[in-house]
Amino acid sequence: MSDPTQLLAEIEAFIIQHEMNATQFGVLAKNDSALVFRLREGGDVYTKTATELRRFMENYRRPLERARPERRAAHA
C-alpha cells in the first residue's frame, strides 16, 4: 500500500492547479469517479495505482480550448 496522506495532498494540489474537480480527476486518471472521495475518507490505494496516478499528473496536459470563430460585424 502507499502513503495515502501524501498522495491525497499531491492530488489536491493538482486539481486546484488545473481547475479540475475530484470526479474529473478520478475519471481521467483511472476511470473511477469516486477515487478522490475514497482517499479523502481515509481509503488507500495499491502502490502500483499510486504510481499510475503520479504518472498521470506528471504527464497531464490540459486540453486546448476549442477555437471559436470570431463574429464579424454585419455590414449594412
PyMOL commands that set and color helices and strands:
alter all, ss='L'
color gray80, all
select helices_A, chain A and resi 4-17+22-30+35-40+47-59
alter helices_A, ss='H'
color red, helices_A
deselect
rebuild
show_as cartoon
